[in-house]
Amino acid sequence: MRIVVAHNRYREAQPSGENTIVDSEIAQLTAAGVEVLPFIRSSDEIPSMSKAAKALLPISPIWAPRAQHDLSRLLTERRPDVLHLHNPYPLISPWVVRTAHRHGVPVVQTVHNYRQVCSSGIYFRDGVICQDCKGRVLGVPAIKHRCYRDSAAQSALMATTLAVHRGTWRSVDRYVALTSAIADHLRDYGIPDERIVVKPNSVPDPGRPAPLGDGFLYMARLSPEKGVDLLLDAWRRHPVGSLGTLRVAGDGELRPLVEAAAAERPDVVYLGQLDRAGVQAAVEASAVVIAAAMWHDVLPTVIIEALANGRPVLGTALGGIPYLVGADAPHEPAGTGPAEVASAVVGGGSPMPVGIEVGEAGWVVAPEPAALAAALPVARAGAAGLAVAARARYERIFHPDVVTKQLIDIYAGLARTPNRV
């Protein structure tokens, strides 16, 4: 089987879980015997482009003529079975779907965000969840509020791109929805059920988990939607040292808040931006990983990394976080539901504080400082009780062997279809 994987890499200065997932997926497919033809562009290429190429950048989200030319040549020469698209912006463009179809190649797209509808892709604006453009032919609110790169002009371009490519997105042969919530988003957009498959991401198996460390790890981009300010507010509601150490890794616009907290309290440690070895060391030093998203975060890679290392997760009840920790199941077998698990985790039959939901591999709460503050001591006390379950959930749902087989099955189902509909 021969697959083109198309992805516009985000800038390396802004570390991206999506870049990491695409790289891992290519490696896993190759190891499974799939011939992968990477069709990769990077936003880091933009500064070194020729003047002529830069002149075409304003239209590239809509069309990207150079990318269409290069892809057309690749499809003609290598005749792949499927094209798998991840991020098309800004150098690839959704037009690659049309180019692939013109060559008779079916298209799979993994949906990593909400950019079929939202210009910023995250349904988040001015510190709150925003869906003002949902259901609109043209995202005028995105232009008004400068939602894309804080630019009215670039927001207008992205809103126009989404309007132009509404039909393009609806022609994709198979969508990979990372969670059931993303599947609902796609249905709401008009994609029929038979074109949607729920398949999560995976991360490489780090091997047998190290014994639990102590305290908490927050590892994400330090930006408002990721909730580091929410976490720091919740943390300050506890006496210094009462919860162990809070380790914070990452970089971004809210870095000064983290540095100030680390200067103020000895139980807050700012680790900066970590490489892979540093990430692994930070995970092993901690007992619980925190995902404090303020938006409907689709599938935070850091949570899968936590589960792989046998670390339970405390998160906000938004986006894919409840699914990741197993707190979204509508029905539980008798004796294993949230109430029963809560009693076991808290210990001695003590009732779980109101507003904290327990899943198979962690806890979720409302994205509010008081709720998160109440959950922190519960998570610290219950970490050892969920560590084994966290690793088991990773092995059952998010292990590369499991996820790669799902993806290959998706490809095979399309490749066997004589005529693309």
C-alpha angles and dihedrals in degrees: 000000000000120000132183111214110200120193138153104216118224117237113287089227086067104051111222130203087205092060089050093049093050091050092049093046092052090050093047094048091048091050089051091057099260116139105231121198106195115214097187132167125176132210086221087073093067100083092053096047121117119258090253092053092047089051089062095049095094091063098037096095088058101039118348097196096195092054091049091051093049094045093048090054092048092050092048095048101040103028098210124199096228141005114221113200126197118164114359099182131143108341104030104039127200085268087089086078089061092044092053093047091050086060092047093251116140118229132225120189127193109213108221097166144000099274095128083078111008121065093211091042096226108078089232130119136162093357098309139081110272129189099165093132095051111120095011124123089215122027097231093161089059090056093045093051096038091235098169113070090330089281127123091205095049091043089053089051093050093045088051091048091054091049093048093048100045089106091043092057092047090056095059108121098219132008122206106213110196092209139009088258091061090047088056090049090054093047089051088053090055103262111143119237094246090064095053127083122179109223124152128215124256138208128213115277108258091197130239110359119252117237113281116275123206135270130006140307125209112187119173145098107302096236133122097259091055092060105230089141089053089052094049091050090052092045093053089059089073128068116263111276096008094114100036118242128339109209117195121195128182141054138248145109094314094055091110089061091055093045090050091050091049090051091048099046130035090209091066116077123185110210099182122214110339133207120221094275090049092050091052092048092049092050092049092049091056136067101205133028118215126214105184099174118170092195134054092277105198105216115334108213091210089068093055089049089052093051091047088057094047094252118139118224134231109203146157117265095248136113115336097343097096089048093051094053094040096249097123101071110124093208130033129190114258112279095018103072125113094273094053094043090047092057091050094047097046089044134223092045092288113164119254112248112259114269098027115112119197121214133182093276107018150336135286129200139173114283092256129115095236093050093048092045090054091050098050097077091041091055093046092051094044101043096099091050093058101035096094092044090051092057091043091054090052092051093048101043113010105035113121092239091057097042096042091054089052091052094048089050089054091052092046092051091056096040090055091054106101095202124030113227 
